[in-house]
């Protein structure tokens, strides 16, 4: 599933959001080009943030990461 790559990304970067994590984890994914309808509008790449949040949730549930960590009113994920 790419847990090793995900843990390296979290270790080397301050991840503030699932979207930021997804941008680093899957930069070349076709998911960023897909349009997702939401209400009366649409958003390009919206589901990639959901995928990033899902993987962060799995890592947190297994005890690999702690989230969120608050530092000067900013929260981020850490190993």
ZIPEZI-V284077 format. One line per field, one symbol per residue. ss: DSSP state (h for helix, s for strand, l for the rest). Layout:
ss: ???
This chain:
ss: llhhhhhhhhhhllsllhhhhhhhhllllhhhllssssllsssslhhhhhhhhhhhhhhhhllllssssssllsssssl
